[in-house]
C-alpha cells in the first residue's frame, strides 16, 4: 500500500492514518503497550502530521518502506506526546541509512592548537535546523527490544528539543510548571556526578557517553526515560521525576512499570 493510501485528508486540519496501518504498528512493539486509548489516538494524530510535514530520504541504497516511515514518525512523536507538535518545528527532513553511517570530523586540541581529521561511525545524528539522521537497523532493534535502555529516535529528538531555544546545552525550552533553575540544578548535579564516576573508571548505569557534554547527558537520560524508566528512577530519582514532568509519565513505561 502506498503512503498516500495510508493517509486520508492530508489537506484537512486533522489528517489520519488508516486503522490497518496504525493497528499493525501498535502490535509491532511493546513500547506502545502502556499508552492508554487516548494516548494512542493523540500519538496517531501527531504521527500523521509528522508524515505530512516531514520529508524522508533514503541513503546508501536503503529500501525505505511506508511501514518504516510510520514507525519513525510514531517514535519521533512519542517524546512530544504531551508537549505538542510545534516542539518539532524548525526542521523538515529525516534521512534513513540501512545501518550505521560514517561522518567526517575535525577535532581541535585547545591545548596544542592541532586540528586532526577522522571519521566517526554513528547510528543517529541531529543537525541544528537540519535533518535527523537515523540507522534503520538500530531503530528496528529498539522496536524489538524497547526496554533495554536504548532508543536512538528518542535520543535524536531530545537533541532537537534541546536546539529549540537556539542553544544546545542540555536545557530545552521548558513547559509551564518547570522552572529553568530547577532543571539546571537537577541535571547539572547528576551530570557532574557521572563525569566524576567516569573519570575514576567506575561502572555507571547511565551510558558513559553521556559524560561527553551536558547536551549528550540530556539525550541519554531521555533515552532511558522511554526505554528503562524504572532503572533511571533507581539510579537518578530526581532526574527521572523531572523528565516525567517534562515528557509526561505516559510517554513509555516498562512492562511492569
C-alpha positions as a printed Julia matrix, in Angstrom:
257×3 Matrix{Float64}:
  0.0    0.0    0.0
  1.35   3.44  -0.9
  1.85   6.16   1.69
 -0.91   8.15   0.03
 -3.16   5.18   0.71
 -2.21   5.17   4.38
 -3.1    8.81   4.93
 -6.51  10.33   4.43
 -7.25  14.02   4.13
 -3.75  15.5    4.14
 -5.25  18.86   3.25
 -7.63  18.7    6.18
 -6.91  20.09   9.62
 -6.68  16.57  11.07
 -5.03  14.12   8.64
 -5.48  10.5    9.7
 -3.58   7.21   9.4
 -5.65   4.21   8.33
 -6.75   1.78  11.02
 -4.91  -1.14   9.43
 -1.58   0.68   9.31
 -1.9    2.02  12.85
 -3.02  -1.23  14.46
 -0.17  -3.08  12.77
  2.34  -0.63  14.22
  0.84  -0.75  17.72
  1.02  -4.55  17.67
  4.62  -4.49  16.49
  6.33  -3.19  19.64
  5.67  -3.33  23.37
  6.95   0.24  23.51
  3.4    1.45  22.87
  1.69  -1.05  25.17
  1.4    1.25  28.18
 -0.28   4.05  26.28
 -3.98   4.29  27.07
 -6.54   4.66  24.29
 -6.47   8.46  24.44
 -2.67   8.49  24.33
 -2.61   6.2   21.3
 -5.06   8.39  19.43
 -3.09  11.5   20.3
  0.1    9.81  19.08
 -1.69   8.74  15.9
 -2.66  12.32  15.12
  0.85  13.59  15.79
  2.4   10.85  13.65
  0.08  11.74  10.77
  1.17  15.37  10.99
  4.79  14.25  11.07
  4.34  12.21   7.89
  2.56  15.11   6.21
  5.12  17.77   7.15
  8.48  16.0    7.2
 10.27  14.55   4.19
 12.01  11.17   4.27
 15.17  10.44   2.32
 16.75   7.0    1.95
 20.56   6.96   1.96
 23.25   4.46   0.95
 20.83   2.32  -1.03
 18.4    1.78   1.85
 14.99   0.43   0.81
 12.77   2.78   2.8
  9.22   1.45   3.21
  5.95   3.04   4.28
  5.97   0.87   7.41
  9.39   2.26   8.34
  8.23   5.84   7.79
  5.24   5.3   10.04
  7.33   3.65  12.75
  9.86   6.51  12.74
  7.06   9.08  12.8
  5.44   7.48  15.84
  8.75   7.11  17.67
  9.64  10.74  16.91
  6.3   11.95  18.23
  6.38   9.92  21.43
  8.62  12.48  23.21
  6.27  15.34  22.31
  3.07  13.43  23.08
  2.3   15.8   25.97
  4.14  18.83  24.6
  2.58  19.38  21.18
  3.63  19.15  17.55
  5.14  22.64  17.44
  8.0   21.29  19.58
  9.18  19.5   16.43
  9.4   22.77  14.49
 12.43  24.26  12.75
 13.43  21.26  10.61
 11.9   19.16   7.85
 13.92  16.1    6.86
 14.6   12.59   8.14
 17.46  10.73   6.45
 17.47   6.95   6.9
 20.52   4.73   6.4
 20.3    0.92   6.39
 22.75   0.72   9.32
 25.44   2.77  10.98
 26.92   5.55   8.89
 30.22   7.4    8.88
 30.78  11.13   9.15
 33.98  13.11   8.84
 35.01  15.08  11.92
 37.59  17.7   12.74
 38.99  17.79  16.25
 40.67  20.91  17.55
 43.0   20.38  20.51
 42.57  23.52  22.58
 45.89  22.96  24.32
 48.11  22.44  21.26
 46.03  24.09  18.56
 46.42  21.0   16.38
 43.48  20.08  14.15
 43.08  16.41  13.26
 40.59  14.79  10.89
 38.88  11.44  11.26
 35.66   9.51  10.82
 33.04   8.52  13.36
 30.61   5.63  12.96
 27.16   6.79  14.1
 23.67   5.35  14.46
 21.96   8.72  14.75
 22.61  12.42  14.42
 20.64  15.66  14.63
 21.7   18.86  12.91
 20.6   22.29  14.07
 17.79  23.34  11.7
 18.82  20.36   9.57
 17.82  16.73   9.31
 17.53  13.95  11.82
 19.68  11.07  10.53
 18.96   7.5   11.64
 20.19   3.95  11.22
 17.15   1.82  10.43
 18.84  -1.31  11.81
 19.07   0.37  15.21
 15.54   1.77  15.04
 14.3   -1.75  14.28
 16.27  -3.17  17.21
 14.76  -0.55  19.52
 11.3   -1.61  18.36
 12.05  -5.27  19.06
 13.84  -4.66  22.37
 12.15  -1.5   23.64
 13.21  -1.75  27.27
 16.94  -2.38  27.0
 17.96   1.21  27.75
 18.42   2.41  24.18
 16.21   4.39  21.82
 18.02   6.19  19.02
 14.97   8.16  17.86
 14.25   9.45  21.37
 17.93  10.4   21.68
 17.96  12.45  18.48
 14.58  14.05  19.14
 15.89  15.09  22.58
 18.7   16.89  20.75
 16.11  18.6   18.53
 14.17  19.71  21.61
 17.41  20.98  23.12
 18.06  23.07  19.98
 14.66  24.79  20.01
 15.83  27.72  22.12
 18.93  28.22  19.99
 21.47  26.69  22.38
 22.38  23.0   22.52
 23.26  22.81  26.21
 21.02  20.22  27.81
 18.39  22.82  28.73
 15.47  22.62  26.29
 12.6   25.04  26.07
 10.59  24.2   29.17
  6.82  23.94  29.53
  4.96  25.92  32.2
  5.42  24.4   35.63
  9.1   23.52  35.27
 11.46  26.23  36.47
 14.64  26.66  34.45
 16.67  26.9   37.67
 15.27  23.58  38.95
 16.06  21.91  35.63
 19.63  23.17  35.52
 20.4   22.36  39.14
 18.93  18.84  38.97
 20.54  17.75  35.72
 23.83  19.52  36.38
 24.3   17.76  39.72
 23.64  14.37  38.13
 25.83  15.14  35.12
 28.73  16.26  37.31
 28.45  13.07  39.37
 28.51  10.98  36.19
 31.59  12.8   34.89
 33.42  12.16  38.17
 32.46   8.48  38.13
 33.58   8.04  34.51
 36.85   9.87  35.16
 37.54   7.48  38.03
 36.81   4.43  35.89
 33.68   3.44  37.79
 30.88   1.45  36.2
 27.78   3.6   35.71
 24.14   2.84  34.94
 23.94   5.8   32.58
 25.95   5.3   29.38
 29.44   6.83  29.89
 28.92   8.58  26.55
 26.54  10.9   28.43
 29.58  12.36  30.23
 30.76  13.9   26.92
 28.66  17.04  27.42
 25.51  18.36  29.08
 23.54  18.02  25.84
 24.55  14.37  25.43
 23.6   13.75  29.05
 20.09  15.1   28.41
 19.75  12.97  25.27
 20.97   9.8   27.03
 18.7   10.16  30.05
 15.83  10.9   27.66
 16.53   7.53  26.03
 16.28   5.93  29.44
 13.0    7.69  30.21
 11.48   5.86  27.26
 13.44   2.59  27.37
 14.22   1.93  31.06
 12.34   4.4   33.26
 12.47   2.12  36.3
 16.25   1.83  36.04
 16.62   5.58  35.66
 14.4    6.14  38.7
 16.63   3.87  40.78
 19.86   5.46  39.55
 18.8    9.12  39.41
 15.39   9.59  41.03
 15.42  13.4   40.83
 16.27  13.35  37.11
 13.66  10.67  36.43
 10.98  12.7   38.21
 11.89  15.84  36.28
 11.81  14.05  32.92
  8.42  12.58  33.79
  7.18  16.14  34.3
  8.75  17.23  31.01
  7.78  14.33  28.74
  4.81  13.06  30.73
  4.53   9.76  32.6
  2.68   8.07  29.76
  5.48   8.55  27.22
  6.55   4.95  27.74
  6.89   2.6   30.65
  8.45  -0.78  31.19
  6.04  -3.75  31.07
  5.94  -3.98  34.85
  6.15  -0.23  35.35
